[in-house]
Amino acid sequence: MVNTDARINEIYDVVQKRNPGEKEFHQAVKEVIETLGPVLKKHPHYAEQKIIERICEPERQVIFRVPWVDDKGEVHINRGFRVGFNSALGPYKGGLRFHPSVLLDTIKFLAFEQTFKNALTGLPIGSGKGGSDFNPRDRSDNEIMRFCQSFMTELYRHIGEMTDVPAGDIGVGLREIGFLFGQYKRITNRYESGVLTGKSPTWGGALVRKEATGYGAVFFAEEMLKVRDQSIEGKTCIVSGSGNVAIYAIEKLIHLGAKVVACSDSGGYIYHKSGINLETVKQLKEVERKRIKAYVNEHSDAEYHAEGSIWDIPCEIALPCATQNELGEEAAKTLIDNGCIALSEGANMPCTPEAARLIQHSKIAYGPAKAANAGGVATSALEMQQNASRDAWTFEHTENRLREIMCNIHQDCYETAKEFDLEGNYAAGANIASFRRVADAMLAFGVI
Ligand code: GLU
């Protein structure tokens, strides 16, 4: 009989020693493995075959130099990363993040999370993540292009539609995917549509991919509310962030009859009591690439706050869609005191462990990122499916598929939590359901 708690503590010690200083990676690993004790008890062969130990070790990690020249002729050196974490269920799959804060730690935590998220989609995708500490802010289109070309000049050796399929994440959208694909095509002499997802629908991209992460997080919230005989209609919501995920979460909330009163960027947040005007946010962020502060120039009844927390504003539904660890213990307390009923994570790991614990033990329905934001990567898998069959689906068909996938993920997490006497604990349900799926595939392949 294995002492599961002792075994899990030992595994965590090794992870900490082997990956010194990688705090976000440690945090992500801890959050998953501390829920797996009951699984090891029920299925001892996972412990015998050291599946958790294997799942915590990336299959491969590539780090490379990315030199490029800015518009003034100055040379810059950035660092590029691509981590292939687990390929038990399919080719490595996950986005690229371009942000000055990116370290190997960041990419490893994201790739680790992706393992479980991608398994939850039920689609044949493994997990990976990549990116660079490049800061795209205030760079011209030509600078972005030269950076992307240099980045792909190394990355192309490591990816392929059957090997590793990158997409976007923070700082990587349609424009960057275009430049990256162009360079890949040029170097390899192949029009290999399935090598990247998040492409423009005018040249092989899937409709709904752009909207999918935000829409999916809202569909997940809707499912959690249904269990409690409630709905999104008429609710006051806060969505942090104002990037791709936040914009389309706001859009779907508005479609479903909610009122979104606040959103943010790294400079501060706006509060618009009568409801955010989404067209203004899209114009500022998607077209003009400006700071959210500029919103108040168009709407004099809105407030801009450079200080304080967006979560101080009372809301019934909260969607953190900005970045990791953006919502801490204080914010969690405020949400609970203000009577929030549901929180669905659009960003990856947006709640600190302390915040997550408080929310989990409150009356708030808590949708963890691995489940709630899986709509983006799921639609990437639908894009791969369309590319493989040289097909293009309609918006309506793709959105229906996305909704169905999000309902299935919700059901899977809900039922799995119930099976382990943890009803309503979507975080445990998500970790256990996805772990079992990856673990069973790994067992089938033997010790590799
Ligand atoms: N970066 C997104 C995520 O965190 C999407 C990845 C993809 O589409 O491959 O899941």
Residues whose N, C-alpha, C, O or C-beta is under 5 A from the ligand:
A	BS01	LIG	K93 G94 G95 V165 A167 G168 D169 N373 G376 V377 S380
